[in-house]
Amino acid sequence: MLPLKLKALSTYTCLAKGAIFTAAAMRCGYDGFEETSFTQPNSAEMQLGAKIEGKESLRGLEKLIYLSSETIQTMVKNHKVSITTTPIYLCLQELNRPSYFSLEELREKLFANLRVALDVPNIHKSSRAYLEGRCGFVKALKQAQIDIYENGHKEVLIVSVDSLLNSASLAYYGGGLYGEGCRLLTDNNSNGFIPGEAASAVLLSKPTNEENEIVISGVGTAKEVATIYNEDELLRGKGLSEAIMEASEQTGVPIHETSFRVGSMSGEEYFFDEATLAQQKTLKQKIPDHPLWHPADSIGEVGAAIGGAMVIQTYYAMINGYAPGDKVICHISNDDELRGAFIMQHRNKNIVKEKKRGQATFI
């Protein structure tokens, strides 16, 4: 087992700027959905989206650089993170999703922008980019285990950023000329998602056995043949099940001992069906309840940024005592074959309870 301590968190979403504020808004059931300046596919109606407020003038590359830079600078300012001594793993959209800029250009410009903004000569030489969409976060977790336990790094910073609120992405998910294949939630398509944008930063280190310590204790990856675009294969949830079982075996925690699930699904039936199949395959014992959380309910489909959002929602639920339990299985599915999972655990719980109502208070 190679546990990773969640040492600090930062995020910028349609709900708020700041991890604790975003998590609180999620807990209250808020969402950031509103009409955007884009029209729905083959319609004059405005597309619903989850956009960052006040930054409508930023487009494409500039928006992603701004969002990720803001989250990293929060880490530098509030948690004294040094980007010259801490590797940065940058999680971006997958290569096969169209964009009006080069992802390599984004990586180079982001790192260059950070050097200027933070007035440092360079970033850590082990910094890298994962151009693998949602599952890039899980790939980064695996690399963090290697760098922290084998390569001697004290900390690793995973930064995830993405935006689907641009004409290239919306055209890609908008379907054909007559609306076939549309994956966006529109007036004519209920089986779709609300496009969003977000950035998150997760600082990881070795556990220190402190009170209220929350760790990612197991990570798994796998591949699924029956992807959302492959209608020739029957979906059995095999890839996601394998990723979940790898995380479970690495942790030593069977899935029936986890109290709830957190998933990357954002509205499409395919991913909910996959999660149900994977749950059936990986639960070896019956349990009374195994609720499913999905932060996309509040922030929309944020692509590569979803992994960090899942961690943030779960972390504050655990630390403040309103999570269903102290162990959770988190799972992520790409549009392509990549699948990932990780288990989060709350160790040495020290939760303050309200005497009258028995509910957890914020510490």
Secondary structure as UniProt FT lines:
FT   STRAND          4..12
FT   HELIX           19..27
FT   TURN            28..29
FT   STRAND          34..39
FT   TURN            41..42
FT   STRAND          46..50
FT   TURN            53..54
FT   TURN            56..57
FT   HELIX           60..79
FT   TURN            83..85
FT   STRAND          88..92
FT   TURN            95..96
FT   HELIX           103..117
FT   TURN            118..119
FT   TURN            125..126
FT   STRAND          128..131
FT   HELIX           133..135
FT   HELIX           136..149
FT   STRAND          155..163
FT   HELIX           167..173
FT   TURN            177..178
FT   TURN            180..181
FT   TURN            187..188
FT   STRAND          195..205
FT   TURN            211..212
FT   STRAND          213..223
FT   TURN            228..229
FT   TURN            231..232
FT   HELIX           238..251
FT   HELIX           255..257
FT   STRAND          260..263
FT   HELIX           269..282
FT   STRAND          292..293
FT   HELIX           296..299
FT   HELIX           303..305
FT   HELIX           306..319
FT   TURN            320..321
FT   STRAND          327..333
FT   STRAND          338..347
FT   TURN            355..357
//
